Amino acid sequence: VSTILKKVQKSTDIVLYDGLFGNKKNNMEMLNIMSTLLRDVMLYKRNVNHLRDGIVKNNIIEIAKTFTEKSAAKSIEIINIAKKELTSNAPNIIATIDSMLFSILEEKHKWQ
């Protein structure tokens, strides 16, 4: 999941990662992890040192290079919208995920 947040830099990258989303339960877990990582990015950007050294901290630092605090907050909102759509039995899961990833990408670039 952290790879998606780090590596999606342009619209053509989205199709490389939308296939990682499979069944409904897996999707919700992945979206929850994405939200948590972005929350940690926001805290990191505010210099709140709540992370212990290790892989997770290194991932947060790498993700934080591509997000501003505002773009992370907006991306969490976008993820929450995707969660609602998926829990209401969205007819096309991949379309919902693609839309979410495009919107996150747009926010990343809008707030740079």
Helices and strands as residue ranges (DSSP letters): H 2-7, H 11-17, G 18-20, H 24-45, H 55-64, H 69-87, H 93-110
